[in-house]
Amino acid sequence: MTNLPKCPTCSSEYTYEDGDMFVCPECAFEWPIAAAENAATDIIVRDAFGNELKAGDSITVIKDLKIKGSSSVVKTGVKIKIIRLVAGDHDIDCKIDGVGAMQLKSEFVKKA
């Protein structure tokens, strides 16, 4: 049996292959098999102070961040427990209590 990757959205280990896609039966998230081969392990992300971040780390916000399309703000000092690293401009994927799922730039956080 092959080792299938965990779901990048909910971390479920019950994923399965469907053609050229991986599928998570718990949250119904689908992602291409090719994307799993170029996993986030190749990405090197550093926080505002130069510390290397890894998937699953805890971080702290170091600047008030306005939420686009909302009047809400993520305040300085908010601790985020589990992060996921992604490629792109906003290189941290996380879930913030009271706000929800969000993508952040690593230059506005520090490793906790």
N, C-alpha and C positions, 0 to 999 in steps of 0.2 A: 504494500500500500504506500502511496506517495504522501509526503507531508504537504498538506495544503495550508496556505497562510491564514492567519486569523483575520476576521473582518476589520478593516481599518476604521469603520464607523463605531461599532459597538464591541469590538474585541471578542466576538463569538468564535469559538473554535469549530463550529459545525458547518463550515463553508463547503461548497461543492462546485464542481466544474459543470458548465452548461455551454457546450460549444467552445468559443474562444473567450468566455467570460467566467469569472468566479461569482458565486451568488451566496449571500448570507440568508438563511431561512428565518432568522430571528428578526432582522430589521429590513429585509428585502433590498438591501444595498447590492448593486452589481458593479463590478469593475473589471477591466480587461486583464487577461493573463499577462500580457506584455508589460503592463504597468506594475504588476507584482514582481516581475523580474528586475525592474529598475526601482527597487524598493527604496524607502527613505533612509536606509542604512548608508547609502552613498552620499547623502546630503550632510554637509557640515554646517551647523548653525551656531553662531556665537551670540551671547547676550550683550547688553550695553557695556559691560565691563570686560569682555573678551573671554568669558568662561564658555566652554563648549556645552551645548545643550544636547540632550538625548531624548528620544521618545520615552514618555513615562515620567519625566522629571517634573518637579514642582517649581513654579516661578512666581515672582511678585512683580506687579505693575509699578513702574517708577515715575509715571507721569499720568495726569488726568487725560483720559482718552474719550473724545466725543464719539458717540455711536452714530454713524451716518444714517440719515433718514429717521432719526429719533431725537427726542430731547433728553434722553438718558446719557449718563456719563459713567465710565468705569473709573473709579477713584484711585488715587495713588495708594499703594499699600495693599491692594486686593491680592490675595493669594490664590493661585490657580493650581490645583493638585496634579492633574494628569494632562500632559500635552502630547500632541502628535506633530511630527515635523513633515512639512510638505514643501514641494518646490514652488517657487514663485516669489512675488514681491512680499506678500504676507506669508511668512514661512512657518508660523505656528498655528495649529488648529487646536482649539480647546473649548471647554464648556465652562462658563462663568456662572456661579450661583446668582440667581435673580435676574440674569440677562439672557442666558442661553448660549447656544453654539456661536462661536466667533472665531475669526482669523485675526492674528496679531502680527505686527512686525517685531522682530527680535530686538530691534534697537530701543524699544520702550519697556523692556522687561529685564529682570535680573534673576539668576538662579537662586532658588530659596534653600 
